[in-house]
């Protein structure tokens, strides 16, 4: 799936669509309900975060794309270094990412199967982008 430097803006906490500011408090008679758009390095960072949340068999039309969670980590305690490598590979699938500078894991809870951290990358335009995972 091609990623672009313009994408729909997602709420960081809920990963849900956000309305633009004109939709919320615009003048009377203005169109309401327009979806906000992210662009530039922020859009790239958001695309990286989205790509790192995809597991194989999650996408209806690209079932083989994604992190192979069920083959690698189901029933096992994942190695932080293997997880970092898989997240790095996922981030590099985003078209605008030139390089991944760092993958930092803040927490890895194997009992709850949750991961938090940050991926720092550089865009094709030379901008720094940081994606929370």
N, C-alpha and C positions, 0 to 999 in steps of 0.2 A: 504494500500500500504506500503510495507516495505521500510524503509529508510535505507541507509547505510552510512558509514563514508567516502565513495567516491561517488562523484556525479559530474555531468557536472557543470562547473563553469559558473555562470551567472553574467552579468554586473549589478552592484548595481543600477544604474540609470534607465536603460531600461529593466532590467530583461530578457536580451537576451544572447544567447551563446557567448562565448569569444574564440578567437583562442589563442593557446599557443604561447610563445615567439619564439620557433623554427619556427613556421609557418610564422611569420612576418619578421624576419631578419636572417633567417638561411642561410647556405652556398648554393651556386649554386648547383642545382640538388637535394637538400633535399626535402622531401615530404612537400607539402604546404596544408594548410587548416585543420590541426588537431585541434580538439576541446579541450580546456583546461579542466582539471579536478581539482576539489577541494577535499581535504581530511581532516581528523581529525576533530577538533573542529569547523573549519571554515565550513566544509561540514554540520555538524550538525546544526550550526547557520543558514545556507542557507536553510536547510530543514525546520527548524522552521519557518522562514520567509515565505516560500512557503506555509506551512500548514495553516498559519494565513491569507492567502489571498484566501483560498478556501471557497466558500459558498455552501450550499446545492443545489443540482441540477447542479452544475458546472462540475462535473466529469462524463464522459459518462458511466463508468462502476461501479461507486460507488456513486450514486446520493444522498444517504442519508448522506454521510460523508460531513462534513464542518460546518461552522457557519451558523445557520438558520436565515440569514439576513431577508428574506421576512416574516417569521413568527413573528419575534421579533421586528424589527426596522422599517419596512416599514411604512411610514406615522407618525412615532413617533420620539421623541427625545430620543436616547438611553442613558441609565444611564451609566456613566463611570465605576461604580463598576460591572455592569452586563457585559459590554464589556470586562473589564479586566478578569473577570472569564471565559468568552468564549475564549479569547486569551490564557489564561493559559491552559485550557482544550485542545485547539488545539495544543499547544506546547508539551503537554504531550503525544500526539499521535505519535510523532517522536520516533522511537525505541531507539535511543542512549541517549535520555534525561532522566536523573535520577531524577532531580527535577528542578522546576522553582523557582528561587530565587526572581525575581521581574518582574512585568509588569508595565512599566512606560509609561503613555500617555503624550506626549508633547503637542499635540493639537487634539481637537475633533471638527471639523467643521460640524455641523448638516445640514447646508444649502447646502454645497457642498458634503456632505457625504464622508468626508475624515478624516483619522486618521493617526497621526504620533506618533512614540514612539519607545520603545525598550523593548525587552524581554531578561532578563538575566537568564541563566540556567546553570546547571552543567551536564556534560556528564557522561555516565557509567564509563568512565576511570578517572573521577575526574577532568577533564579540565573545565574551565569556558568558556562559549560561550555567545555571545551577538548578538541578531538578531534585525535588524531595521525593523520597520513596517511602 
